[in-house]
């Protein structure tokens, strides 16, 4: 008999318009192949109302998995997890990031931000006390978040629908993410200008919220700022030749693993990434791209190489697809159940 799993999430899933929502949905979908899954997710008020009326669920499940957000847990979240802890229900909580633990890099802006940052740190401590296991995406993150038992749970990938990096669709570079001070977008745009000096028809697609982008980036020739999610984002990835993760070298970026890397590899995209990061480690292990120094010049040279050398690019593309085939969301879900319910016949 399949195990009975309660999946908790911190995001509404009516529209999969943000990466955390997509990740939560993918995990629920994957877990449903192995377990009878009950889902409680949504905004704070929505899930709070459900949880307050759902204490009886704890008598009908074998384990709990929480895909936590990067904001504070509510009192109702904590109350429900405490009740599960009292009953001895195996509970795994995935902590996807902890930038609040690095205030020198991500200083809170104003009183409200300082309060929310403090509450998130308190949430992490509560998770550590109430959970059977804290799942983390990287070993580096596992060293900084609290908890006596931490298990590595990297993000999963999907089998891409497109061809493996077709050579005849132009010279298009794609970046998916934010434009914060440590994300490297300024360096990327400077590198792209060097690329375009050699490859005149090169394009750079920046998939992000337009209001995050500075004016001089928007007006740079060949740069296109787009908002995309779901199938539209997949189509953009499938029509690019190279993806890029140009992060600045910081203590936090060295231990964080951007989930967009798995999105890139899922679509067979070779990735250019700056050195010293978890993303660089994955790319090197998979032989699915190039790792560069933290400079616009180095980034530009790597991008030009992949755009101009079709055979090498397609070899890396095949390697990316091969890597993902062994790191699917289904594999991630199976790991969760094996950790939480090691003695269950179907766990």
N, C-alpha and C positions, 0 to 999 in steps of 0.2 A: 504493500500500500504506500502511496506517495506520502511524504511528510506534509504537514499542514504548516504553512508559513504566513506570518503576518508581515507585510511590507509597509513600512512607514516612509513618507516622503514629505519634504518641506515646500513643494511647489505644486500649483494647480497644473493639471495635464490636459486641459481642454484645448489649449493651443500650444503646439511644440515650437515656440518661437524663440527659445533661449536654450543655450547649450545644457545647463543643468536640468532643464525639463526633459530634453531629449535623452540625456544619460539615465535619468530616473525611469523613463518609459522603456528604454532598451533593456534595463536591468529587470524590470517587472516582466517584460516579454520573455526574457531568457529564463528567469526563475520559474515561470509558468510551465516550462517544458519538464521540469523535474519535481514540482511540488504543487499542491493545492494552495493557491495564493489568494489571500484576502488583502486588499489594498486600502490604506487610509492615507490620503495625501491631499494637499491643497493649501490655501492661505492659512494664516494663523487662526483666524476666526472660524473658518470652515472646519479645519481638522480638529480644533479645540472642541467644537460642539459635538463632533462625532466621537472623539475619544472619551469625553465625559459620559457618554451614554453607552460606551462599548467595553466596559470592564469585563463583561461576560465573555468577550472574545478570548480572554486569557485562559479560560477553561477549555477552549476548543482548538488550541494551536500547539505546535511542537517547538517553534522557535520564532524569533523576531529579527528582521533585518531593517535597519534604518539607513536610508540614503540621505544624510544630513546636508543642510545648506551651509553657507558661509556666514549666516546670521545667527543670532542668539536663539536658543530653544525657549519655548514659552513655559510658563508654570504648568500648564496642562500636559505638555510634552513630558516634562520632568516627572510629574505625578504618575503618568501612565507607565513610564519606564521604571519608576521605582516600584510600582505594584508588580510589574513583571519580574523585577529583580527579587522581590520578596518571595515570589512563587517559584523561584529557581528556574525560570524559563531562559534557555540559552538565547542571548541577545548579541547581535553583531552590529556595530555602528561604523559606517564608513565616513571618515573625515577626509574630505577632498582637498582642503587647503587650510592654512593657518597663518595667513599674512598678518593677522592682528598681533601675533607674537613677535613681530619685527617692526616696532613703532618707529625706529630710526629710518626705515625704508618706506613705511606706509603710515606717516603720522596722522592721527585723527584730526579732522578739520572741524573744530568747534566743539562745544560742550556735548551736543547730542552724539556726535561720533565717538567721543571719548567714553561716554556711558555705554554705547553699543559695543565698543571694543572690549570694555571691562566685562560686560555681560556675556560676550562670546567666550572669553577666557574662563569665566565661571561655568559656562555650558560645557566646555571641554573637560573641565575637572569633574563635572557631574557625569558626563559620558564615561570617563575613565572608571568611576566608582560603580556605575550601574550596569555597565556592559560586561558580557563574558569575554568579548574580544573587541579591540579597536582595529578596524581595517584601514590601511593607509595605502596611497598609490605608490609611494617610494620609501625606501629604507631611510633616507634622509629625513623625510617628514616624520617617520616613526620615532626618530631620535629626539624630536622637539615637542611632540604632543604628549600629554600625560597618559598614563595607563600602564598596567603591569604586564599585559599581554597584547602585543600588536602583531598583526599578520599582514603581509604584503598582498595587496589586491590592485594591481594596475588596471587602467581602463581597458575596455574591450574594443574590438573592431567589428566591422560587418564585411560581408562579401560584396564588393563593389559591383555595380550593374554595368559599368562602361567598359570599353576596350582598354587594354593596358597601354596607357600613354600614347595615343596616336600621334605620329610625327608631323601631320600635315594640317595642323590647326593654328599655325602662327607661333609667336614667341611670347607666351603669356605666363606671368608669374602671379601667384596668388598668396595672400596673407589673410588669415582669419583670426580675429582677436581684438584686443583693446589697443588704445593708443596712450597708455599711461607712461610715466617717466622711465620705467624699467622694461618696457616692452620692446624697445628698439626700433620703433617705427621711423623716427627721425633718421637713424642710421640707415635703415632700409631704403628710404626715399633718396638719400644721398648716394647710396650704392646704385639704385636704379638709374639715376641720372648718368652715372658712369657706364652702365650697361647700354643705355640708349645711345650714347655717343658712338658705340660700336655696332649695335643692332638697332637700326632706326625704327623698325616696326614693333619693337618690344612694348608690351603693356604690363602695367602693374595693377592688379585688382586688390583693393583693400576692403575686406568684408568686415564692416563695423558700423557703429552708429555714426551718422554724418556729423552730429553735434559734438562728437569727441575729437574731430579732426581739425587741426589748425589750417587757416586759410591758405598759407603758402603750399601746403601739401595738396590741397584740393585743386589748386591752379597749376600744379606741376604737369607739364606735357606728358601724356601717356599714363597718368595716374587716374584711376577710376574708383570712386568710393561707392560701395554698394551695401545695402542691408539685405541679408538673406538667411533663411533657415530651411530646414526640411528638404523637400525634393528640389527646391530652387538652388539651395546651397550645394546639394549633390551634383546638380547639372553644371554649376560653376566649377566645381573641383574637377569634374570629368573633362572640361574643355580647357584646362590649364596644362602646361608642360612641367612646371616646377612649383613647388610650395616652399615657404620659407618661415623659419622661426628665428628672428634676429635678436633675441633677448640680451639685454645688458647683463654683464657678469656681476651678480649680487649674491649674497649669502642665501637669500630666499630662492632665487632662480636656479641655484645649483641643486636644490633639493626638491623643487616642484616639477611636476610632469604635466605639461599642457595637454589636455585631452584632444585638442585639435590635431596633434601629431597622429593619433590613431585614425582620425577622419581622413587625413592626408594619405596615410598608408593604405587605408581601406579602398581608396580610389586609384591605387597604383601610382601615386605621385612621388617622385623622388623629392627629397627634402634637403634644403640647405639650412644648416643650423649652426649657431655659434657654439664654441667649445665650452666644456666645463659643466654642462647641464645634464640632467637626466635625459632630456630629449636627444642630446648628442650621443649619450651612451646607447640609447635604443637604435638610433640611426646607424651607428657604427656596428653594433651587433647584427643588425639586419642587412647590412651592406646596401642600404636603401637611400643613399644620398651622400652629401659632402659636409664635413665639419670644418668651420673656418675660425680664424681669429676674430676678435671683436673690433672690427674696423670696416668702414664703408668700402675701402679698397679690396680687402680680402673677400668680403661678401659679394662684391661685384664680380670678381674673378671667378668665384665658384658658380654664380648664376650664369655668367656668360659661357662657361665651360659646358654646363648641362644644356643650355639652350642651343648650343652650336654642335654638340656631339650626340647625335640621335642614338647610335648603337649603345653607348654607355648609359644614356638616359633610360633607354628601354630595358637594359639589363637591371638597372636599379629598380625600375618599375616592377619587373617580375619578382625581384627580391622582396619588395614591399608587400606584394600580394601573397607571397609565400609566407612571410612573417605573420601577416594577419590571419592566415588560415590556421595558425596554431595559437592565436590569441584573440579568439572571438568572444562576444558577450556570453555565449553559452558556456565557454570554458570558465569565465569569471563567475557565473552563477553556480556552476558545479563546485567550484572552490569554496564559495560561501557555504553551501549546504554541507560539504565534507568537513568544514571547520566547525560549524555549529552543531551538526548531528552526525558525528563520526560513527556512531554505532547503529544508526538507522539503516535498515536493509536497503532502502532506496536513496539514502543520503549521499 
